[in-house]
Amino acid sequence: MDNKDNNQKDQKPKKQLNTYARFSGLAIQMFAIIGVGTFIGYKLDQNYPNQHNLFTLFGALSSVIISIIYIIRRIIATSKEEQ
């Protein structure tokens, strides 16, 4: 019985650490998606100049929306795996 209690105590911090690592990875992925979308928009604005830098605005906005949708889907999938 004591061995089982020790294993459960060891599992909880390890599981918590895995959760932190997973969400840190999601934050990095979100940052990368937004960065790539904004960079593509910026490069399009350099090649096709316009008055309001619309490609950069559209690239940044669309990449934020895409990254939020991606994060929500990953969180839902993670919560289903844990059940």
Sequence and secondary structure as in RCSB ss.txt:
>XXXX:A:sequence
MDNKDNNQKDQKPKKQLNTYARFSGLAIQMFAIIGVGTFIGYKLDQNYPNQHNLFTLFGALSSVIISIIYIIRRI
IATSKEEQ
>XXXX:A:secstr
 HHHHHHHHHHHHHHHHHHHHHHHHHHHHHHHHHHHHHHHHHHHHHHS  TT HHHHHHHHHHHHHHHHHHHHHH
HHHHHHH 
